[in-house]
Amino acid sequence: MLSRQHPHPRGDDRERITRARQAAEALFTPKRQITQQSVSDSPPTEQSARKPRVLATSPTMPIRHEEVEAPAGSEQQTAPVIPKSQFARIRALVKYGMNPPQVAELYGVAISTIESILRKS
């Protein structure tokens, strides 16, 4: 014999469905936006209690934009020395498509330095 644990009255189902529909509609209704008028309606005591945050540099400390100059003799320093462990790499770069000026630019040396390494091979 089949017995139902609790009968489903139609009125109860309708109420549940109605409440569920209202809850779903509430999720998708646009929220009321706060307008400038509603903000100005608030009492002025609340507005004066809040202090605005100001981020600024102090005027007593001037901002300096100084360029650091290299010593006068720095241009006369010796060119970067390429270690011998890089000679094979330089030869491979030239063999597979780079020209000596490009390799010289890569290592920051004069073209003659690269050409002398290539002649030694």
C-alpha positions in Angstrom: 0.0 0.0 0.0 1.4 3.4 -1.0 1.1 6.1 1.5 2.2 9.7 1.1 4.1 11.1 4.0 2.5 14.5 3.6 0.0 15.7 1.1 0.9 18.6 -1.2 -1.9 21.1 -1.0 -2.0 23.4 -4.0 -2.2 26.5 -2.0 1.2 25.8 -0.3 2.9 25.1 -3.6 1.5 28.4 -5.0 2.9 30.3 -2.0 6.3 28.7 -2.4 6.4 29.4 -6.1 5.3 33.0 -5.6 8.0 33.6 -2.9 10.7 32.0 -5.1 9.6 34.1 -8.1 9.7 37.3 -6.0 13.2 36.4 -4.7 14.4 35.7 -8.2 13.0 39.0 -9.5 14.6 40.9 -6.6 18.0 39.5 -7.7 17.6 40.9 -11.2 16.0 44.3 -10.5 18.3 47.3 -11.0 19.5 48.7 -7.7 18.6 52.2 -6.9 21.4 54.6 -7.6 22.4 57.2 -5.1 22.0 60.6 -6.7 23.7 63.9 -5.8 20.4 65.2 -4.4 20.1 62.3 -2.0 23.6 62.9 -0.8 23.0 66.6 -0.2 19.8 65.7 1.8 21.9 64.3 4.6 22.6 66.5 7.6 25.7 68.8 7.2 27.1 67.5 10.5 27.9 64.2 9.0 29.7 65.8 6.1 31.8 68.0 8.2 32.9 65.1 10.4 34.7 63.4 7.5 38.0 65.0 6.6 39.2 64.6 3.0 42.5 62.9 2.5 45.1 65.0 0.8 48.2 63.5 -0.6 50.8 66.1 -1.5 54.5 66.7 -1.1 55.6 69.3 1.3 56.5 72.6 -0.4 59.6 73.0 1.8 61.4 70.1 0.0 62.2 71.1 -3.6 62.3 68.3 -6.1 65.7 68.1 -7.8 66.2 66.7 -11.2 69.9 66.5 -11.4 71.7 64.4 -14.0 74.6 62.5 -12.8 77.6 63.3 -15.0 80.3 60.7 -15.6 83.8 61.7 -14.8 85.7 63.4 -17.7 88.1 60.4 -18.1 85.4 57.8 -18.4 85.3 58.0 -22.2 88.9 57.2 -22.3 88.5 54.0 -20.4 89.5 50.8 -22.1 86.8 49.1 -24.2 85.1 46.1 -22.6 87.3 43.0 -22.9 85.6 39.9 -24.3 86.7 36.8 -22.5 88.2 34.0 -24.5 85.3 31.7 -23.5 83.0 33.9 -25.8 85.2 33.7 -28.9 83.6 30.5 -30.1 80.2 32.0 -29.6 81.2 35.1 -31.6 82.4 32.9 -34.4 79.1 30.9 -34.4 77.0 34.1 -34.4 78.9 35.3 -37.5 78.7 31.9 -39.1 75.0 31.7 -38.7 73.9 35.1 -39.9 75.1 38.0 -37.9 77.7 40.4 -39.4 80.6 41.7 -37.4 79.1 45.2 -36.8 76.0 43.5 -35.3 78.1 41.3 -33.0 80.2 44.4 -32.0 77.0 46.2 -31.0 75.8 43.1 -29.1 79.0 43.1 -27.0 79.5 46.8 -26.9 83.0 46.8 -28.5 84.6 48.2 -31.6 84.2 46.3 -34.9 87.9 45.9 -35.1 87.8 43.9 -31.9 85.4 41.4 -33.4 87.3 41.3 -36.7 90.5 40.4 -34.8 88.8 37.6 -33.0 87.5 36.2 -36.3 91.0 36.4 -37.8 92.5 34.4 -35.0 90.4 31.3 -35.8 
